[in-house]
Amino acid sequence: PKTLPRAPPPHGGDMPPAIDSAAGLAAAVLAASTPRAAAAAVSSVADFLRRHHSGADQPRAFFADALPALLFRLFVSSSPASPCFLDLAAGDAALADLIASLLAPSGPLLVAISAADRHSLARFTFPRERLPDWLGFALSSTAASSDKVISPLLAGRVGSKLHLSVFEYYLFWFAYYPISAATAKAAAGASKGSTPTSKPSLKPRVLLESLVSTLASTAGRNPDRKPDRSLYLKLLYAYLKEFVPSDCAPPRGGFGTLLHRNVRDGVDAAGSFRRAEFFVHTLVQFWLVGDDFSPLPVRTCRSYGLPLLSLLSRSNPTLSERLPAPGLGDAVKLLVMYLNRSSVCKLADAGNVFDGMLLRKESCDSPAGYWNPLMQRPLYRFVLRTFMFCSRDADIKNIVLVFSAWMVYMEPWKAQQDDLNEYDLPPPGGRNVNCVSDGKMQRCDVGYSPAWQGFVLSNYLFYSSLVVHFLGFAHKFIHSDVASVLQMVSKVLEVLGSSELLGLIYKVDAAYHSRVSDSQSCCLDDVLKYVPTIREQLQDWEDGLSKHSTDGSFLHMAKNSSLRLFSFDDDGAYNLLQLLLLRAETEIQRLPGDAMQTRHTLDVIKSNMRKVFYKHVESFQAKNLPEGEHKQHHGRGDLFVPKHPSPGKNKLADMKYSGDWMLRPISDTEVAWLARLLICFSAWLNETLRLVHADADAVPTGPTIIKIDQNEPSRVGGPKDAARMVLVGVFTLLTVAAQWILQFMRNHKIRINLRILASKKLLAVAAMLCMVYGIAKNMLS
């Protein structure tokens, strides 16, 4: 490696004294807790590495003593009072420049790491408690033996430990940083308790402006606005360009798929691809999979005999509803943007690289075709778990970042190099790096075209099922921040509103539900062949993910076995959107100040909703409504005309919920925990009394005939027998009355619903009556 120039002194001061021993270097790094001390420690490390730049002169003691301490202080915040160096660099430009020069792909640290690996100076074991849950479980289990490598991350397994090269060890700590930062923030929030909310007059506007700027970055970069990206994101982009270049591809005949790897040492192309594969797998496992209790495809678990789902859930019952680490949205979005950009360039050069990929169930030779199957399932479950398991008091900004990553993934044809240029590190020596020429930039698509049909079909659930789940999330958060939720809903409908893309989505949905005639089947031959794979993906990608519908998520306990984007059932996207608009109009009236921007967003949603669902609503109405009823409907489009009733005319009583009234979303007028308890008790009563799907004909309605044995000798009883007869008569009368009431309820399909007892008004009245009774009793006594 080349000899690098000596770094300038930190903060313009004197050069820190040189440290010759690795132990002293480690002590200086661990003791640094301020930006100035951290800058001095980083400068000492860089100076030490430059003085030992030769590969044969690399001291083994540095990697044994100083490197673990350096990586720990760089990427791990042990407590809120002890932030790591990257966190300290957020408020200190000089420290950020020093860390960037040290950690750059051509910086002294990675140059030394590369030389150490070439000479096999050291091997490391990563702490198991910081690994993703399933990797730690696989290391401690005898099921995942070393001869069944199900992930490149487990290739270095020796017994119950994972032996890593110096470069792999560095990548593990680098990928762990966002999780460490999220853990530190959660600990700080728990120590401080609940943070006070901002003023109601400022919160909606501030959040809306932040959301609009975030969503606008998914469509294209504003040349007048240059956001200051964090140092970590700039390093991530630099590593992606260095280790996962756009021309990186698996060697022909060398690797195969993920589960059938044929490693060939001594080949430069194979070594480069192994490095790229390990890097991408590390990011996916640490960020997207993380604590997911179903980390591997169901087919893989069955093939290798790995009962990971049941064993992980049994060992950690809270794992099934664990939210992904907050704060990962920015990093995941950048990863998706970079891989999408590679897809665009490859598509421009070689045509549709995704064609046939889903049917072959294997990767194609291009990076786009290879990385996309790796990203599909983890990214889908990452987004879905964020929507499902986030609480109502969660920070909407973290959810918006995850939502933005989802939108970027859905529109790879909009990926532009300008969106990535803002993540560039300052080039050393003023050297400019142009990744894409102007000619190639002109060839990138700005909208959906038939060339992307293979991508959409292989990722169809992102455009269909995940949209329905997102609407359930929108119902859960509509009361918390109506402006942000409506902005996100508008963005989703805007993506689906493209005419060519919408036509393809509906063709697949019609083929999935077999709503095609013989004349249309010949036109859908290219779509029908994808249906079995989409069914398998639906069961696999949503494996184990379920939640009760009373929390507003509209995800039922039963497995999701069908696509509901164009379904007109109660849990279909159309009815969910209708109900969401009704609830949004009520929430908008409660907003303080001027809500013109939010009302405009609501009008845009209604317009896009008409574009997406109008044709299908008309066809459904023509098939299912009686003939006389068509005359009363002047057009379904009236539902989408923007109407804003005045506050005095709009009443909650006019809003009708078309689904099961007992399982409607919990509103702010109810006690949430009591409502859930009463709903479960009511459901048990209805099931016990056969009020759910009861068949009235199955219950006898005629008179009860009692046979009396005439041979039984008669006897005259005393007062005891008379009292017994009276009690039996009263009990019989009550039983007959109860049976009559139950039969009446079965005939008229009436069910028990105790949810009304969870009303805050009713509970307040009951508490007031108890207080009055207690006061009156004390006064009279």
N, C-alpha and C positions, 0 to 999 in steps of 0.2 A: 504493500500500500504506500501511497505517497505520503511524504512528510507534510503535516498540516501546520499552518501558521499558528503562532502563539496567540491565545485569546486575550483581548484587552482586559485590564483590571475591572472588577465589578464596581458599579456605581461611581466610576471615575476616580477611585481611590488608589492606594498603593497596591502593588501586586502582593497577594497573600504569600506567606512563606511556603516554600516547597516542602511537601511531605513525602518522605522516601519509603516509609513502611506502609504496607497494606493495612495493618492493624490501626495505625494512627489515622489513616484515611477513613477507615470505617468509623472510628470514634468521632472524627470531625463531622462526618455526614450525619450520624445519629444525634449529635448534640445540636445541630442547626435547627432552630425553631422560629427564626425571623427571616424576612427576605434578605437582609444583608448577610446573615450567617449562611443562609442557603446559597447565595451567590458565591460567597467565598469557598464553600464546600464544592460546588459544581466546578469552579475554576481550578481548584486543587485536583479534582478528578481528571479534568481535561488535560492539565499540565502533566500529571503523572502518566497518563496514557500516551501523550506525545513524546515523553522521554523514553518510553518503551514501545516505540511504534513498530519495531521489527517483529515479524511473526515468531522467530526463534527466541526473541528476547522477552516474550510475554511472561511475566511472573505468575506462577500458579497461585501464589498467595493472594493476588488481587482478586481472582475469581472465587477463591475459597472464602475470603474474609470481607473484602470491600464490596464486591458486586451484590451479594444479597442485601447488605445494609443500604447500598445506594438505591436498588430497585424498591426496597420497602419504603424509603423516604420519598422516592419519586412518585409512587403510585398508590400508597396506602395512607389514609387518614385514620390513625388509630383512635382518635377521639376528637370531638369538636374543638378542644383547646389545642390540639396538635395537628394542624393541617399539613398535608403533604406538600412537596415542592411545587407540583403543578397547580395546587390551589393557591399557594402563596404567589405564584407567577401571574395569577389573574389580575392582581392589583399592582404589579411591578413590571414595567416594560423591560428594564435592564435584566432582571432575572429571567424573564421569558426568552429574551434573546440568547442568554447563556445556555439555557436548557435546550433551546432549539438547535443551537450549534453543536451541542454535545450529543443529542439524540437523533439528529438528522441521519438519513440513510448513508450519507458519506461522512458522517461525524466520527470522532475518535472512538466512541464507545462501540458502535456497530462494526467499525473496522477492526477493533480489537477482538470483538466477539467472533467475527468471521475467521480471523487468524487462529483463535483458540480452538474453534471447531475443526479447522483444517489439521491442527496438530493433536486433536483429541486430548486437550489439557484437563478437562473437567466434565463431570456429569452432575446433574442436580435432580432433586426430588421436590416437587411442588407441594406445599401444605395441603393435606387432604380436606381440611375444613374450609378451604377457600375454593375448592373445585366445585363445579356444578354437581348437584345432588346425585344424579344418575351415574356420573363418572366415579364418584366416591363409592357408591354402592357396587358398581361393577368391579372395582379394585378389591373390595372386601368379599365379593361373592365368588364362589367356585364355578358358577354357571358360565361366566365370561372368561373362558380359558384363553391362554395366549395363542392357541392355534386357531382361534375364531376371532379374527380382528374385525370388529364391526365398525370401527372408526379409526382414522389415522392417528387420533390422539392417544389411542391405547396401544399403538404399535411398539412403544418402548416399555411396556409393562414387564416387570420382573417380580414375580410373586404378587404381593399386595401393594407394591410400590410402582410408581411411574417414573422411570429414568428418562430425563430430558437432556438434550444438548444445551449448550449455553444460549444459542439463538432461540430454541424452543422455550427455554426457561424465561427468557426476556419477553417473548410474545405472550406467555401466560400472564405475567405481571402487567403487561401493557393492556391486555383485554380485561383484566380485573379492575382497572382503575374506576370506570363508571359505577360498578357495583359497590366498590369501597366508598365512593363519594355519596351514593344514595344511602348506604348504611350509616354513614356519619351524619347526614342530614336528618335521617329518621331518629337517630339517637339524640340529636340536638332538639328536634321537635318534641320528643317524649320527655326530655328533661325540662323544657320550658312550659310544657302543657299546651293547651289550645291557644293558638295565636289569635289576637283580636282581628276581626275582619275590618276591611276598609269601609269608608263611608258609602252608603248606598248610592249617593249621587255621583260618585266617581267610579265605582267598581265596574258597572256595565260598559261604560265608554272606554276605560282603559283596557279591559279584557278584549273588547271588540276590536280596538285598534291593533292590539298584539296579535289577535287571531287573523285579522285581514292580512297583516304583513307576513305572517307565517304561511298562510294558504297561497298568497300571491307568489311566494318563492317557488311553489311547486309548478306553476305554469310557465315561469320564465323569470329571468333576472332583470331587475330594474337597473339600467346603466347609471342612473343618477344616485343610486343608493348602494353603498359598499359597507355591508355589515362587518363588524369586527368579530371574526370567528375565534373560538377559543384555541389555545395552543394545542390542546389534545386533538381537536379535529384536524388541525393543520398537519400534525404528525401522522395522524391516521391516513390522511389523503396522500402524504408523501410515501408512506409504507405501501399503500395500495398501488401507487404508480411504480414503485421499485420492485415489489415482490409479486404483484399480480398484474403485469402489463397486459395491454389489450391483445397482444399477439401470443399470450401464453396459452398453450394447449397441451392436452395429454399426448405423450409420444405415441405414435402409431404402433399398435400392438403391444404397448407397454403396460398400461394400467388397467383398462377396462372400467368397470363401475366401482362404486364406493366399497361394496362388500366383496369384490373379487379383484384385489389389487395384486399386481405382479411387479414387485420392485426390482429394478435393474440398476445396480450401482455402477458407477464409473461412466455414466452417460450424462453430459452436461444438460441436455434437454430434460432428461428424467429428473435430475437433481433440482433444476429450476422449478419444474412443475410440482415436485414433492414439497418444496418450500412454499409455493403458492397455495397448494392444497392444504397444507398444515395451517397456514395463516388464516385462510377463509374458514376452515373448520373450527379453529379456535374462536374466532369472532362469533360464529353461529352458535356454538355450544355455550359460550359464556353469556352471550347477550340474548339470543332468541330462545334457546332451549332453557338454560338456566335451571330453575327449580320446577320445571314442568314434570308432572308425575307420569306423563306418557311421552318420553323423549324420543322413542324410536317408533317407526311404523309397526303396525300390528303384525303385518306379514313377516317382518324381520324378527320380531320377538318369537313368533311361532316357529320360524325356520331354525333359530338357534336355541330354542328352548329357554328363553329368558322371560320369566314371569315378573318383569320389572314393574308393571303397573300395580299389580296386587301387593307385591312385597314393599314397594315404596310407600303406598298408601297405608299399609298396615304398620310400618315402622314410624310413619309420621302422618297422623290423621289430618293435621292442618295443611298438608301439602296439596290436597286436591283443590283448595280455593286460595292458593297463594298468588298474589299479584306479582307480575314481573317487576324487576327493580326499576323504580322511577328514575328519570333522567337519561334513559337509554335512547330516547326518541331521536335526538340529534345525530348520534353516532350511527344508529340503524338507518336513518334517512340518507346519510352520506354513503354508507355501504351500498344501499340500494341504488342511489344515483350513479355511483361509479360503475356498478355492474350493468345498469341500464345503458349507460353511455357506451360501454363495450359492446352491448347488444346492438345499439344503433349503428356503430361503425361497422360491425361485422355484417349486419343486415344490408348496409349500403354496398359492401364489397362482394358479398357472396349470396345475396338473395335471402329467402326465408330460411333461417337456420333452425327454426323450431318445427318445421314441417315434418310430421311423422314421429317426432320425439315422444309424444305422449303414448302413441300406439306401441312403439318399440320398447318403451319403458327403460330406455337406456340413454346415455348421454351421447351427444354428437361431438364431432371433432372440434367445434369452435368453443371458446370460453363461454359464450352466451348459453349454448346448449348444455354445457357441462355444469355451470354454476346454478342455473335456474332450478333443476330438480333438487339440488341441495338446499336452496332457499325456500322452496314452496311451503312444505309442511311446517317447519319451525316458524316462519314469518306469519303464516295464517294463524297458528295457535298463539303466537305472541300478541298479535293484534286482538284476537278474540278473547284471550284471557284478560287483556287490559280492559276491554269493554265489559266483560262479565263481572269481574271481581273488584273493580274499583268502587270504593264507597262514595256516598253522596258528599262527604266532606273532603274528597280528594282534590288535589290541585288540578284545575282544568288545563293549565299550561302543559303539564306532562302528558295529558291525554291528547291534547292538540298536536303535540310533536309526534306521537305514535300515529295519530290519524294522518298527519302530513306524510309520514313514511309510507303508509298504505296508499295514499293518493299517488305518490311518486311511483310506486311499484305498478299501479294500475295503468299508468300512462308512460311506458318506456319510450314511446315515439316522440315525446316532448323533451327528452334528455338532451341538453346542449352543453357544450364545453364551457360556455360562459357561466353556467351554474356552478361549475367546479373550480373555476379560476380563483374565486374568492377564498378558497381553502389553501392556496399555494403558500408555502413557506417563503420567506425572503430568499431569493436565489443567492448562493455564495459567489462573491466576486462580480455581482451584476450580471450573471449569465442568465439569459432568458430561455425558458423551456416552452416550446410550442408543441403540444401533443397532437393537435389536429390542425391540418392546413385549412385554408379558406375554402378550397374546393370541396373538401370533405364535409365542412360545415354546411355547405349549401345542399348537400345530398341528404342530410338528416331530415327525417320526417317531422312535421309540426302537428300532424293530426293522424287519426287512425286511418290505415289503409289496409286492403286485403292482404298485404304482405305480412301483417301482424296477426293473421287469423290463427296460426299455430300457437302463438304465445297466449292469446286469449283462451283458446280451447284447453290448453294445458294448465291454465290458471283460472278456470271458469268459476270456481267457488269464490274467488276474490270479487267477482262482478255480480254474484247472485246471492249465495247464502250469507256471506259476510255482510252484505248490505242490509239484510233483514235483521241480523244480530245487532248491527249498528243502530237501527231504528229502535230496538229495545233499549239500548244504552241511552239514546236520545230521550226516551220517555222517562228514564231514571233521573236525568240531569236537567230536564226542562224547567224545573222549579228553581234550580240552583243558579243557572246562567242561561237565560233564554236566548240572548243575543249570540253567544258563542255556539250554542247547539244549532240554532237556525243557520248560522253561517256554514257549519259543517254539513248539514243536510243539503243546503244549496249546492255545495261543492260536489257532493256525491251525485245528485241529480244532474248536475252539469256534465259530469264525466259520462254518465249513462245516456245522456241526451243526444250524443252523436248518432246520426241516422244510420250509418253503416254498422257501427258497433252495436247499437240497439237492435238492429235487424238480426245480427248474428246471435246475440244473447237470447232473443226470443225464439229463434230457430232451435237452439239447443234446448231451451226450456220446453218447447212444444214436443221435440223428439223425446225428451226425458219422460214426459207425461203421456206420450203416445197420442198426442192430439193432432195427428197428421192423417190426411186422407190418402187414398191410393194414388191420386193424381199428384199429390205433393211429395210422396215418399221418394220418388225418383230424384226430386230436387234436393232432398235432404240426405242422400246417401253419404255425402262427405261428413255429415254431422252425426248420423245415427251410430256410426262406428265408435264414436267417442263416449257414448252414453254409459256402457258398462264400466269404463275406467272412472268416469265422473261419479258414479254410484259408489265405487270402491273408495275413491278419495273422500267423499262425504262422510262415510263411516269411519275412515281412518283419521282424517284430520280433526274431527270433532270427537275423537275417542275419549270417553269419560267426562267430557265437558257438559255439564247440565246444571241447572239452577231453577229453584222454584219460581213460578211465574208471578207470585205476589210481590216481588221486589221491584217490579217495573221492567224487568229485562225481557219478559215474554219468551223465556226459554223454559220449556217444560221438562219435567223429570224424565219423560221418555226420550229415547234417542232421536235426534233429528234424522229422519230417514227420507226426506223429500225436499225439493227445492220450493221455496215459498215466495220468490220474488214477484211472480205474476199470479199468485194464488189469491182468491177472493174469500178465503176463510177468515176467521177472526184474527188469526195470527199471521196473515199474509201482509206483504209490504203495503198494499193499497189501503187496507183498513187501518193499519198502524199509522200510516201517514195522515189519513183523515183525522184520526183521534189526536195525533200530535199537533195538527194545525189548530184544532179547537182548543186544546190546552195552551198553545202558544198565544193565541189571541187574548186569552184571559190573562196570561202572565205579562203580555206587553202593556196592558192597561194598568198594571201595577207598577210599571217602571217609572221612576221619578224623572222629571224633566222631559225633554223632547226625545221621542223614540222614532223619528222619521226614518233613520237608517235601518232600524230593526223592522219597521213596517215594510220598507222597500224590499228587504231580504225575504220577508214573508210573501210578498207579491211575486218575487222571482221564483220562489219555491212552487207556488201555485201554477205559474206558467210552465216551469219545467216538469211539474207533475202531470200537467195536461199532455205535454209532449211525450212523456214516457208511457203513461197508462191509458191515454184516451182511446186509442184504437182497440185495446184489449178489453177495456170496460164496455165499449159499445158491443163487441162481439159476445161478451159474457151476458150482457143485458138482453141481447137478441135471443140467446139460447135459453135463458132461464126465467125471464119475466113472462107472465101471461099476456095474451094478445091485447086485452083491453087496457092493461096497465101501461102499454107503450104510449097510448094517447095522452096519458097524464104526465109522462116524462118528456119535456120539451128538449131534452138533450143533456147528456151527462156532463157536458162542458160547463154548465152553470155552476157546478161545484167548484170549479177552478177559477171562477171570476173573482178577482180580488175585491173583497168587501170588508169594510171596517165599521162595524156598528158603533154607535156612540156608547159611552159608558153607562148611560141610563137605560139603554135598550137591551144590552147584552146581559143575559142571565145564565147562571150556571145550570139552572133547571132545564134550559133549552138544549143542553149538550147531551146527546145520547151516546152511551157506550154500547157498541154492537156485540161485544163478547160476553163471556160469563160474568155476571155482575158481582158475584162473590169473589172472583179472581181478578177483579180490576186492579190497576196499579194503586198502591197506597198513596193517599193524598196527604197534604199537610194538615188536614182537619182530623186526622186519626192518630192514635198512638200506635206506632209501627209494630213494636214487639207484641202488644196485646192483640192487634189485628191478625198477625200471623198465627198466634196461639188460637184465637177463636176460629180462624179459617180451618185450621187442622182439626179442631174439635167438631166443627160443623160438618166437615167432610167425613169424619168418622161416624157421626150420627146418621148422616144420609146413607152411608154404605151399610151400616148396621140395620137401619129400618127399611132398607131396600127402596130408597127414594131416588137413587141414581140409576137411570135407564131402567126403571121398573116397568114391568109389563102388567097392566091392570088385569088382563085376562088370566094371568097365572095365579091371582089371588081369589079365593072363593068369595063370591058376593051374595050367595043365597043364604037362607036360614040355616042355622046349625041344628042338626037333628041329634038328639040325645036318646039312646036306648036305655030303658029301665028294665031291670030284671024283675019279672013279676013273681018269681019264686022266693024272692028275699022277704023274710018275715018282717012285718011292720012293727014298729015300736014307738011308743009315745015318750018323748024326751021332756026334760025339765027346762029350767031357765037357761042352763048352759047351752043346750041344743038350740034354743030360740036365739040366743045371742050369736051363736056360731052361724046360724042361718042368715041373720041380719048382716053380719060381716061378710059372709060369702056373697050375699045379694049385692051389697054395696061394691065389693071388689069386682063382681061380674059386670055390674053397671058401668064402672069406670073402665073395665077392659073393653066392653062393647063400644063405649064412647071413643076410647083411644083407637080401636080398630076402625071405627067409622071415619075418624079424622085422618088416619093414615091412608085409608082407601080413597078418601076425598082428595088428599094431597097427591096420591099416585095418579088418579084419573086426570087431575088438572096440572100435573107436572110441577107441583110446588115442592120446594126443598127448604130445609132448615138453613137459615143464615143468621148466625149470631154476631156477624161482623159489626152490626150497628152498635153493639155494646162498646166498641172501641172508639166511638166518636168522642172527641174532646169536649164537645158541648154537653153530651149526655153525662160524661164523667164529672164535669164541672157541676151540673145540676145535682147529681147524686151526692157529691161531696158537700154541696151547700145544704142539702136536706139533712145529711148526717150532722152537720154542725148545728143546724137549727134544732134538731132533735136533742142533741147533747146539751145545748144551752137551756132548752125548755125543761129537760129532765132535771138539770141542776137547780133551776129556779123553783120548780115545784117541790123538789125534795128539801 
